[in-house]
Structures are given as C-alpha cells and as structure tokens.
Amino acid sequence: MTLFDQFTELKRNRSNKATIGMRRKKFDAPVPTFADAYDQMLQEKLRNKKIICIPKGGPSGVLDTHEKRLSFVLDYLKTYPTFDIVRFHFKLSAGHAHDFVVLYSEVLNRALESLNVAPKRMVRSRDEF
C-alpha cells in the first residue's frame, strides 16, 4: 500500500492535515489546475525540444495520477524528508525522488500562480534569500 493509498483511506480531517497540511476537500480542489499546469509544462518542453514526445504508454509507475503527484509534492514540502525516506515511502529510487520533487514543485508553483494564490514573493536564489 502506497502513502497515497493510505492518505485516501484517512477519514478524519485532522489526519489529512497531519499528512499533507490540508483537509481532503481542500486537496481535491486544485487537482484539475495542477493537471493543466502539468500538461502545459509538457507542451512547453516539447516545443523547446527538451523532450521528443509526450509520454503516453509504457509502465504507469508509482505516481501515475495527478492526485498522487500532488500528494507526493505536498507531502515532501510539508515534511522535507531525505530522498532516502522518500524512496522508502513512495518506492522510488532516490534519484527519481529528487527529479520528481523538482518537476512537481514547478508544476505546483504554476498551478498556484494560475489560481492567484501563489506567495507574493518567491525566493529564486540563495543571494535573493
């Protein structure tokens, strides 16, 4: 059973807030926007020739839905575990865990910006911090 499966089985809002920082109802609301931001990012990578084609087939992997991707990045941002811990919880290699955190954090930022709920100030570099 994956961490996301455990999250979906939680019945109490207190438990949901403890795992990803929000209630289940609040989690479900931005999923379509997150999905759109993910699709837009893939289209941009395709246009900029960073990828050859948009992934369609092959093995689905552990993070095969937008809900799982969103819960993955929210869980990471709430707890900041090491990539070895992420590897254990999500059954990924530490390298894939890192790559997914980078990718889905950018998707989340885009989704938050399109919903006009992104933080007003984003720290983009160490010097800016």
C-alpha positions in Angstrom: 0.0 0.0 0.0 1.5 3.4 -1.0 1.4 6.5 1.0 -1.2 8.0 -1.3 -3.5 4.9 -0.7 -3.1 5.4 3.0 -3.9 9.1 2.6 -7.1 8.4 0.6 -8.3 6.0 3.4 -8.0 8.6 6.1 -11.4 9.6 7.3 -10.6 12.4 9.7 -9.6 15.9 8.6 -7.0 16.0 11.5 -5.2 13.1 10.0 -5.3 14.6 6.5 -3.9 17.9 7.8 -1.1 16.0 9.6 0.0 14.2 6.4 -0.2 16.9 3.7 -1.2 20.0 5.6 -4.8 20.4 4.4 -8.2 18.8 4.5 -9.2 16.3 1.8 -11.8 18.6 0.3 -9.2 21.4 0.0 -6.8 18.9 -1.5 -9.3 17.9 -4.2 -10.0 21.5 -5.4 -6.6 22.3 -7.1 -6.1 18.9 -8.7 -7.6 19.9 -12.1 -5.4 23.1 -12.1 -2.4 21.0 -11.2 -3.2 18.7 -14.1 -3.5 21.6 -16.5 -0.2 23.0 -15.3 1.5 19.6 -15.8 0.1 19.3 -19.3 1.2 22.9 -20.2 4.7 22.2 -18.9 5.0 19.0 -21.0 3.8 21.0 -24.1 6.4 23.7 -23.4 9.2 21.0 -23.1 8.0 19.5 -26.4 8.1 22.9 -28.1 11.5 23.7 -26.7 12.8 20.3 -27.8 13.7 19.3 -24.2 11.6 16.1 -24.8 11.0 14.2 -28.0 7.4 13.3 -27.4 4.7 13.4 -24.6 4.7 10.2 -22.6 1.6 8.1 -23.4 2.3 4.4 -22.9 4.7 2.2 -21.0 4.6 1.4 -17.4 2.5 3.7 -15.3 4.8 4.0 -12.4 4.1 4.9 -8.8 2.9 8.5 -9.4 0.5 7.6 -12.2 -2.3 10.1 -11.4 -2.3 13.9 -10.8 -3.7 13.2 -7.3 -0.7 11.1 -6.4 1.7 13.6 -7.9 0.1 16.5 -6.0 0.1 14.5 -2.7 3.7 13.5 -3.3 4.9 17.1 -3.6 2.8 18.4 -0.8 4.0 15.6 1.5 7.6 16.4 0.6 7.1 20.2 1.1 5.4 19.6 4.4 8.0 17.3 5.9 11.2 17.8 3.9 12.4 14.2 4.3 15.6 12.9 2.9 15.4 11.4 -0.5 16.1 8.0 1.0 13.0 8.4 3.1 11.0 9.5 0.1 12.4 6.4 -1.7 11.1 4.2 1.1 7.6 5.7 1.3 7.0 6.0 -2.5 9.0 3.0 -3.7 11.2 5.2 -6.0 15.0 5.5 -6.4 16.5 8.5 -4.5 17.4 10.0 -7.9 13.9 9.7 -9.3 12.5 11.1 -6.0 14.7 14.2 -6.5 13.7 14.6 -10.1 10.0 14.3 -9.2 10.3 16.8 -6.4 11.9 19.3 -8.8 9.3 18.7 -11.5 6.2 18.6 -9.4 7.3 21.6 -7.3 7.5 23.7 -10.5 4.1 22.3 -11.6 2.6 23.2 -8.2 4.1 26.8 -8.5 2.4 27.2 -11.9 -0.9 25.9 -10.6 -0.8 28.2 -7.6 0.0 31.2 -9.9 -2.9 30.4 -12.2 -5.2 30.2 -9.2 -3.8 33.5 -7.9 -2.8 32.0 -4.6 0.9 31.8 -5.0 3.1 33.5 -2.5 3.7 37.2 -3.4 7.4 36.7 -3.1 9.3 33.7 -4.3 12.9 33.2 -3.3 14.6 32.0 -6.5 18.3 32.0 -5.4 20.5 31.9 -2.4 21.5 35.5 -2.8 17.9 36.6 -3.1 17.2 34.8 0.2 
